[in-house]
Amino acid sequence: MLGGGARAGEIADAHTIKIRALAKLGELISSLPKAKGGRPLQETGPEPEPVKATPTLSDLGISKNLASIAQQLASQPPEIREAIAQRETTIAQVRREQRSIEVQRVVSLPDAKYRVLYADPPWRR
């Protein structure tokens, strides 16, 4: 029977393989043409050509949630993916940090000094 340490190492290895596989899946999904949905139109005539429809994610057995996670992992730089694979961080923590940086960049005030201060207080009617 395996000890707890050996099993924990195997679980960590499996997690690393899973994250790397999800990132690769995300790359593959991104390279697929977009499925238009619905049935493809067929030409009328003496011998219609076979119509090749683009498979949807559900046709491939991939849920929307799995596809979303895979594409989020694929969009990350390799060092972030590896940190997630090694359980140093999670995809949720990475998204929060990225969002925080984006908000700080948008909301930051200018560094320069200005001579004018403009205020528009509400008026009494």
matplotlib code that plots the C-alpha trace (Angstrom):
import matplotlib.pyplot as plt

x = [0.0, 1.3, 2.1, 0.4, 3.5, 3.7, 0.0, 0.3, 3.1, 1.1, -1.9, 0.4, 1.8, -1.7, -2.8, 0.2, -0.6, -4.3, -3.4, -1.0, -3.5, -6.3, -4.0, -3.2, -7.0, -7.6, -5.0, -6.7, -10.2, -8.9, -7.6, -10.9, -13.2, -16.3, -19.4, -22.3, -25.0, -28.1, -28.1, -25.9, -27.6, -27.6, -27.4, -30.2, -29.4, -28.9, -26.1, -25.7, -22.2, -21.9, -22.0, -19.3, -20.5, -18.1, -18.5, -19.7, -18.0, -20.9, -20.3, -16.8, -17.9, -16.6, -18.7, -18.8, -17.3, -14.4, -13.8, -13.8, -11.3, -9.1, -9.1, -8.4, -5.3, -4.2, -4.3, -1.9, 1.9, 3.8, 5.2, 1.7, 0.4, 3.3, 2.6, -1.0, 0.2, 2.5, -0.3, 1.5, -1.6, -5.0, -6.6, -9.1, -6.2, -4.5, -7.7, -8.3, -4.7, -5.0, -8.3, -6.9, -3.9, -6.3, -8.6, -5.6, -4.3, -7.7, -8.4, -5.0, -4.7, -2.1, 1.3, 1.7, 0.7, -2.0, -2.8, -6.5, -9.0, -12.4, -15.5, -19.1, -21.2, -24.9, -27.2, -30.1, -33.4]
y = [0.0, 3.5, 6.0, 9.4, 11.2, 9.0, 9.5, 13.2, 13.3, 11.3, 13.7, 16.7, 15.1, 14.4, 18.0, 19.3, 17.0, 18.1, 21.9, 21.4, 19.4, 22.0, 24.8, 22.8, 22.2, 25.9, 26.5, 24.0, 25.4, 28.9, 27.6, 26.0, 27.8, 29.2, 27.0, 29.0, 26.9, 25.6, 23.3, 24.0, 24.9, 22.3, 23.2, 22.0, 20.3, 16.9, 15.9, 18.0, 18.1, 16.7, 19.6, 19.7, 21.4, 22.8, 20.7, 22.4, 22.0, 19.8, 17.6, 17.1, 16.3, 19.6, 21.5, 25.3, 25.5, 23.3, 25.2, 28.5, 27.3, 25.8, 29.1, 31.1, 28.9, 29.1, 32.9, 33.1, 33.3, 30.0, 31.0, 31.7, 28.4, 26.6, 28.3, 27.2, 23.6, 23.6, 24.8, 28.0, 30.0, 29.5, 30.7, 32.7, 34.5, 35.3, 36.8, 38.9, 40.2, 41.0, 42.8, 44.7, 45.9, 46.9, 48.9, 50.7, 51.6, 53.0, 54.8, 56.3, 60.0, 62.1, 62.6, 66.2, 69.3, 71.6, 75.3, 74.9, 73.2, 72.8, 71.9, 71.8, 71.6, 70.9, 74.0, 74.8, 75.4]
z = [0.0, -0.9, 1.7, 1.9, 0.5, -2.6, -3.3, -2.8, -5.4, -7.8, -7.4, -7.9, -11.1, -12.3, -11.6, -13.6, -16.6, -16.4, -16.5, -19.3, -21.3, -20.7, -21.9, -25.1, -25.5, -25.2, -28.0, -30.2, -29.6, -30.4, -33.7, -34.7, -37.1, -35.3, -35.7, -37.2, -35.6, -37.3, -40.3, -43.3, -46.5, -49.3, -52.9, -55.1, -58.3, -59.9, -57.5, -54.4, -52.9, -49.4, -46.9, -44.2, -41.1, -38.6, -35.4, -32.3, -28.9, -27.8, -30.9, -29.7, -26.1, -24.6, -22.2, -22.4, -18.9, -19.8, -23.0, -21.1, -18.6, -21.3, -23.3, -20.2, -19.5, -23.1, -23.0, -20.1, -20.6, -20.1, -16.7, -15.3, -16.7, -15.1, -11.7, -12.0, -12.9, -9.8, -7.6, -6.7, -7.8, -9.3, -12.4, -10.2, -8.4, -11.7, -13.1, -9.9, -10.1, -13.8, -13.2, -10.3, -12.4, -15.2, -12.8, -11.3, -14.7, -15.7, -12.5, -11.7, -11.4, -13.4, -11.7, -12.9, -10.9, -12.3, -11.5, -12.1, -9.9, -11.4, -9.3, -10.3, -7.2, -7.4, -7.7, -5.5, -7.3]

ax = plt.figure().add_subplot(projection="3d")
ax.plot(x, y, z, "-o")
ax.set_aspect("equal")
plt.show()
